Amino acid sequence: MKYAQILFLLLIFSCHNTETGNQISKDEISFFDEQFSYTSNEPILNIYCKFSECGEWGGHEEHIIISKKNKKSFKLNYEKYSANCDSIVQVFDGIGYLIEPKSKLIESREIEIQEKEKRAILDFSYKMVKSKFMEEYPGHAGLILSITNSDSTFMISTYGGKADHFLKLLSELELEK
């Protein structure tokens, strides 16, 4: 199943051209419903972005969690955490200790996912695949961006680069202020 999803995503990506303004087709959106309809109410897709305004210590974090609302619809939970670069703390992550800026939740919203949001999420997924192939090692500080499903059969993570396609996703989902 893992390889089928990745192959299908790559096949769609190879035929998809966002630069020329091609719209995502109904078949591509139905993939969203078909692939995620079998899952439980647990989060089915996670999008994570950690900025680097505090240099090698990281920066503020933003989470988008997609889960089932009911049998036929999906919901999106968005959380944004601040980063205080002047207050670095040690955090235990279950494996070891991390040093990162002190953070707190500053925004939280929930929206129901419609066709427009599905298109934005699929477009973001295509751009993540493309950015993974162009990824360069940036050194000690960089943007962390990932999209994963809950059972870890689909995982794309990039380090460094720009946040352009994540910021576009926020705009299309109307999550930015």
C-alpha positions in Angstrom: 0.0 0.0 0.0 2.9 2.4 0.9 4.5 2.0 -2.5 1.2 2.2 -4.3 0.5 5.6 -2.7 3.9 7.0 -3.4 3.9 5.7 -7.0 0.4 7.2 -7.5 1.5 10.5 -6.1 4.6 10.6 -8.2 2.6 9.6 -11.3 0.1 12.5 -10.6 3.0 14.8 -9.9 4.7 14.0 -13.1 1.6 14.9 -15.1 0.8 18.0 -13.0 2.2 21.4 -13.9 1.4 24.1 -11.5 3.6 26.7 -13.3 1.1 26.8 -16.3 -1.9 27.1 -14.0 -3.4 23.7 -14.7 -6.1 22.9 -12.2 -6.1 19.7 -10.1 -8.6 17.3 -11.6 -11.6 15.7 -10.0 -9.9 12.4 -10.2 -7.0 13.7 -8.1 -9.4 15.1 -5.5 -11.2 11.7 -5.4 -7.8 10.2 -4.5 -8.0 12.2 -1.3 -11.4 10.7 -0.3 -10.6 7.2 -1.5 -7.2 6.9 0.2 -8.3 8.4 3.5 -11.8 7.1 3.9 -10.6 3.7 5.4 -8.8 5.4 8.3 -10.1 5.9 11.8 -10.7 9.2 13.5 -7.0 9.5 14.4 -5.1 12.2 12.5 -4.7 10.9 9.0 -2.3 13.6 7.6 0.1 15.8 9.4 1.8 18.9 8.0 4.5 20.4 10.1 6.7 23.5 9.6 9.4 24.8 11.9 10.9 28.1 10.9 14.5 29.2 11.8 14.3 32.7 13.1 16.4 31.6 16.1 19.1 30.2 13.9 20.4 26.8 14.8 17.9 26.6 17.7 14.9 26.7 15.4 12.0 29.0 15.6 8.2 29.1 15.7 6.2 26.0 14.7 3.0 25.5 12.8 1.0 22.3 12.7 -1.8 21.3 10.3 -3.6 18.1 11.4 -6.2 16.5 9.1 -8.6 14.0 10.5 -12.0 12.5 9.8 -14.9 14.6 11.0 -17.4 11.9 10.2 -17.8 9.1 7.6 -18.0 11.5 4.7 -16.1 14.6 5.7 -12.7 15.7 7.0 -11.6 18.5 9.3 -8.4 20.4 9.6 -6.9 21.6 12.9 -4.3 24.4 12.7 -1.9 25.3 15.6 0.7 28.0 15.6 3.3 28.3 18.4 5.5 31.3 19.1 9.2 31.1 19.7 11.1 33.3 22.2 14.7 33.3 20.9 15.8 35.0 24.1 14.6 32.0 26.2 16.2 28.7 25.2 15.0 25.7 27.1 15.9 22.0 27.3 13.0 19.7 26.3 12.8 15.9 26.5 11.3 14.4 23.4 11.0 10.8 24.6 14.4 9.8 23.1 16.7 12.5 24.4 17.0 16.2 25.2 16.6 19.0 22.7 17.6 22.6 23.1 15.0 24.9 21.5 13.4 28.3 22.1 10.6 28.5 24.7 7.3 28.4 22.9 3.6 28.7 23.6 0.4 28.2 21.6 -0.7 31.5 20.1 -3.4 30.4 17.6 -5.6 27.4 17.1 -8.4 26.9 14.6 -10.5 24.1 13.1 -12.1 24.1 9.7 -14.1 21.6 7.7 -12.3 20.5 4.5 -14.1 21.2 1.2 -13.0 20.8 -2.4 -10.9 24.0 -2.3 -9.0 22.8 0.7 -8.4 19.3 -0.8 -7.0 21.0 -3.9 -4.6 23.1 -1.8 -3.4 20.1 0.2 -2.8 18.1 -2.9 -1.0 21.0 -4.6 1.2 21.3 -1.4 2.0 17.6 -1.6 3.1 17.9 -5.2 5.4 20.8 -4.3 6.8 18.9 -1.3 7.8 16.0 -3.6 9.4 18.4 -6.1 11.3 20.3 -3.3 12.6 17.0 -1.9 14.4 16.4 -5.2 15.9 19.9 -5.1 16.9 19.8 -1.4 20.3 21.0 -0.5 22.0 20.7 2.9 21.9 24.2 4.4 24.2 23.7 7.4 23.1 24.2 11.0 20.0 26.3 10.6 17.1 25.8 8.2 13.4 25.4 7.7 12.0 22.0 8.6 8.9 21.1 6.6 7.2 17.7 6.5 4.0 16.0 5.4 3.3 12.5 6.9 0.3 10.2 7.3 -0.5 8.6 10.7 0.8 5.2 10.0 4.1 6.5 8.6 3.7 4.9 5.2 3.9 8.3 3.5 6.5 10.7 4.7 8.3 13.6 3.0 10.5 15.9 5.0 12.8 18.7 3.8 15.4 20.7 5.7 16.4 24.1 4.5 14.9 25.9 1.5 12.1 28.4 1.5 8.7 28.3 3.1 6.9 29.6 -0.1 4.7 26.6 -0.8 3.8 26.3 2.9 2.9 30.0 3.1 0.8 29.5 -0.1 -1.0 26.6 1.5 -1.8 28.8 4.6 -3.1 31.4 2.2 -5.3 29.0 0.2 -6.6 27.5 3.4 -7.3 31.0 4.7 -5.3 30.3 7.9 -3.0 33.3 7.7 -3.9 36.5 9.4 
